[in-house]
Amino acid sequence: MSSALKKILIFIIIFIIFFLLLFYILIDKIFIKKIILNIENNLDLNISLLEPHKLNVVPEFSLLTKFNLDTNDQNLILLNGDVYIKKSYINDSIKYTLNSEKIIINKIIIENFVAQGEIYRDALNFFFNTNNNKDLLLNSIIKPKGYLNFNLETEQKNSLNFLNLIITRLKTPEIYKKISNLLVSLLLDKSYFTGNIKIKNNFIDVINIETVKDNFKINFQGKFNFLNRKLNCNIVIKESGKDIVKIDISGDLENPKIKVLSIDNRINMHFFLNDIKTMMSDGVESIIKYLIANE
């Protein structure tokens, strides 16, 4: 091989290495920061990186970053989270795994949260858009799992236990007592759940969210339309594999209509969400009066 050809080959190799390094630096220092800034602007979030992210561009694009996250109104807090994203250069979609030690949504706490999913090509503008467009939503499949519990004050816990005690002492149908015990257990103890959710544009399709508590299994399915602020959901409660209660929730997101029907027809109630809020605001006494009246 001639010396001139060797010099050309060396130059080509050096150029390729330089180009890859430049590409890596642009991705690592500029591109990633731009994505994080766009997500913060589009969703009104604050994202704090806990350590430098890990980026690979070969043999496929992958990114691992650890972070904390919260909203400006503190209604959502995500602690000690990490997200791993990977994208093959021959596929359009992005696959990801999100983990978090704890997620706090108002009084709801989710611990050891894991979500695996896929983001499709037509939703990638969500990450690159700089127009602060709140209408941009993900086209994605999410498969979450974790432990769900509620951050209740001591007085609220005592009221729940007292109310449950009253229900078990009254001559109410057995199904009332079962559901009361189940609700108290769900609200006071951790419950493991798994799910399968689709998000596209302004629609959320909850294919399935399932949790198991003692001999009970709760299955939730539903559709949410954020364009017209409507929902249509149903919950099935099973005991030892048999349906015992079905709950239908439909109508406006802010005040949906709720229908509760037990298989034995002992429970057959129709009400709106605001009716529950009113009853709760009136205190435990109003609930006890209602139960005695319907004993």
N, C-alpha and C positions, 0 to 999 in steps of 0.2 A: 504494500500500500504506500502510495507516495506521501511525502510530508505535507503537501498541499491538501490532499484529501483528509489526512488526519486532522489538520487544523480546522477544516470545515466541519468534520464530525464533532470535534471538541467544542467548536463554537455553537453548533446546533444543540448539543447536550447542555452546555452552560445556559443557552437561551431558554431551553425547556425548563430547567431547574429554576431559573430566575422568574419565568412566567408563573410556574406553580407556586413559588414563594409569594409573589405579588398577589396572585389570586387568593391564596390562603390568608394573607394579611388583610386584604380588602373584605373578605368574608368575615374574618374573625373580629376585626376592629370596627368595621363600619356597618356591615350588613346586619349582624346580630343586634347591635345597639339600635339600629333603625327599626327592626322588627319589634323589639321590646317597647320602644317609644310609641309605635303605632298601636300596639295592644293596649298600653296604658291610656292613650288618648281616646281610642274607640270605645273602651269599656269603663272609663273613669276609675282606673285601678292605679295602685302604687305597688311597684315590684322592686324588691330589694334583693340583689344577688348576694348569696352567702359566701360564695367562693368563685374563683375564675372558672368559666365554663370550659368544657372539653369538646373540641371540634375536630372532626375528621372529614376529609373530602374524598378519600379513596379507601376501599373500593366503592363505597357509596357515601352519600352525604349523611352525617350523623352528628347529633348535638346532645350533650348532657349538661344540664345546668341545675343548680340548687338555689332555692329562693324562698323568701317570704312574700306574702301578698295580702293587700287589704284594699277595701274601697274607701272613698273619701268620707262616707258616712259611718264607717266601721260596722256596717251590717254584714259584711263578709270578711273573714280573716282566715288566711291559709298559712300554717306554720310548718317550717322545716319540710318544704316541698321539693321535689325534684322531678324533672321531666326529661325523658329520653325520646328524641325525635330521629327518625331515619327515613331516608328517601332514596330509592334506587333510581339511577339515571335513566332506566328504561321504562319506569312506571310513572303514572301521573299523580298517584295519591301519596300522602305522607302518613306513616304509621307512628304512633306515639304511645308511651306509657307514662302516666302521671301518678306519683305517690305523694302522700302527705301524712305527717304524723298526726295532725289535727286540723280540722276545718270547722270554723264556727260561723253559723248562719243564724243571726239573732240568738234565740235560745236553743237552737239545734246544734249538737256537737257530733261530728263524724270523726272517728279515730281510725288509725291504720288504713287510711283510704287508698285504694288502688283503682285506677281506671285505664283500661286499654282501649284504643280506638283508632280510627282511620279518618283522615281529612281528605276530601276529594278535590280534584283540580279546580273546579269552578268556585271553590271557597277560598282559594289561596290569596285573593285580593284582600281578604280580611287582614292579613298580616302585613301587606305592603301599602295599603291605602293610607294616605296622609291627610284626608279631608275631614277627619273626626266624625265619620258617618256612623251614627248609632244604629242605622238600619242594616248594617253589614252583619250577617250571622254566619255561623259555620254550617257547612254541609258535611256532616260527620256522623259516625257511629261511635257510641260510647258504651263500654261495658264496665260499670262501676261495682265496687264491693267495699265493705268496711263494717265498722261497728257504730251503730246509731244510738245516741242517748240525748237527754234533754237537760239543760241547765236550769233547774227549778230552784226557787228559794225554799228555805226550810218551811215557811208558812204554807207555801203551795203544796209541798209534799205532805205535810200534816193534814191539810184539807182533803187531799186525794185519798189518803188512808182512812180518814174519818168517813168520808162519803162512801167509800167501798165497804166499810164496816156496816154502815146503815143499810146499804143495799142488801148485804148478805143476811141481815137480821129481819128485814121486812119480808112479807109474804109475797114477794115478787116471783115471777116465773124463773125457773132454773137458768134459762138462757140469759136473762138479765145479769145474774150473778156471774156466769161464765165470762160474759163480755166485760163486765166491770173488773173482774180479776185480771183479765187479759190486758185491758187498757192501763191499769195501774202498773202492771209488770212492765209494759212497754215504756211507760213514761218515767219509771223510777230506775229501771235496769238497762244495761246495754243489750242491744239486739244486733245480730249479724245479718247483713242483707247482701243480696246480689242483684244485678239489674242488666238490662239491655235497652238502650235508648238511641233513637235516631233524631238528628236535628237537621232540618233543611229549611233555609230561608227563615220565615217567621213561624215555623211549625215545629213542635216537639211531639214525637210519637214515642210514648213509653210502652215498648213492647212487653216488658215485664219487669217488675221489681218484686222480689220475694224475700220474706223474712220468716224465721221459724222461732217460736217461743213455746217451750214445754211441749204439750201435745198439739199445739196450734200452728197452723201455717197460714200466712197472710199473703195474698197475691194481688198486686196492683197493676192495672193497665189503664192507659188513657191517652188522649190526644189534646194538645194545647195549641190554640190558634191565637197568636199575639197580634195579628192584624185586626181582627174583630173582637179581641178580648174574650174569647169563648173557650170552654173546655168541655170534655165529655169523658168521664172516667168511671171505672168500676173497681170495686174491691170485693174479693171473695175471702171469707174466713173459713178455714177448714179445721175440724177437730178429728184427729186420728184418721185423716184421709177423706172425711166426709164433709160436704158443705153444710155449714150451720147458719151463716149470715151472708147476705149480699147487700152491698151498698152502691148506689148509683149517684154520681155527682155530675151535674150538667148545668149549662147556662153561663152567666157572666163570671169572669174570673174573680171579681171583687165580692160577689154575693151569690154563689151558685146554689141551686136547689139540690137538696140531699134527700134521698129515699133510702130507708133502712128496712130491710125485710128479712126476718128469720125464716128458715125452712119450715118450722112448725107454726108459723104465722103468729106467734106470741108477740113478736116485735113487728110492727107495721107503722112506721113513722115517716112523715113528710115535713120538711122544714127547710129554712134557708140558713146559710152560714151566719148571718147577722143575728138570727134568733139565738144561736148558741152563745155568741158574744154578749148579747143582752142578758141571758140567763147567768152567765159566768160573772158579769159585772154586778149583778144583784146579790151575789154571794151564794154560799153553800145552802143557806136556808131555803132559797127559792127552788133549788134543785130537789131538796128533800120534800118540799110541799108538792112538787110535781109528781115525784115518785109515789108519795102517799095517795095522791088523788087518782093515780093510775094503778094502784096496787091491786 
